[in-house]
Amino acid sequence: MVKTDAIARRILGWKLNRWDRWFDYEKGKFIHDADFQPEENLNHAMLVVERLEELGFSYSVNESSRVCFNGICGTGETLPQAITNAAYSIIEHHSISNSTKMWQKLC
């Protein structure tokens, strides 16, 4: 859940509304945590890919279980897991102290 929460908040820009749901201000709707499972659902993972592409990241699949965004890669047993791990790696590699401009774009 830590990865999912970080991705929802930092990449998708959703705000934590309650312990079990986020609010998407762009669409004006609530998203329950059970309705956003990018590690398990390819459609949910592709939402993350689309958002990162909007922010200027290039998406590439090197193998069925390895995904890269601008050279930051992640692996997983499935494609959704690889996407989630790569997206989380972006968050880990771009700390607030060295990437204020990036987080201004994301949030």
Residue pairs with C-beta under 8 A, 6 or more apart in sequence:
1 33
3 39
3 84
3 85
3 88
4 33
4 36
4 37
4 38
4 39
4 84
5 16
6 88
6 91
7 38
7 48
7 84
7 87
7 88
7 91
8 14
8 22
8 31
8 36
9 15
9 16
9 22
10 91
10 103
10 106
10 107
11 48
11 51
11 52
11 87
11 90
11 91
11 106
12 24
12 47
12 48
12 51
13 24
13 25
13 26
13 51
13 106
13 107
14 22
14 23
14 24
14 25
14 31
15 22
15 23
15 25
16 22
17 23
17 30
20 32
20 33
21 30
21 31
21 32
21 33
22 30
22 31
22 33
22 36
23 29
23 30
23 31
24 30
24 31
36 44
37 44
38 44
38 45
38 47
38 48
38 80
38 83
38 84
38 87
39 45
39 76
39 80
39 81
39 84
40 80
41 80
42 79
42 80
44 80
45 79
45 80
45 83
45 84
46 83
48 83
48 84
48 87
49 59
49 83
52 59
52 69
52 87
52 90
53 59
55 105
55 106
57 69
57 70
57 90
58 69
58 70
59 67
59 68
59 69
60 67
60 68
60 69
61 67
61 79
61 82
62 68
62 73
64 79
65 75
65 76
65 77
65 78
65 79
65 81
65 82
66 73
66 74
66 75
66 82
67 73
67 74
67 75
67 79
67 82
67 83
67 85
67 86
68 74
68 86
69 86
69 87
69 90
72 86
72 89
72 90
72 93
73 86
73 89
74 82
74 83
74 84
74 85
74 86
74 87
74 88
74 89
75 82
75 85
76 82
76 83
76 84
76 85
94 102
94 103
96 103
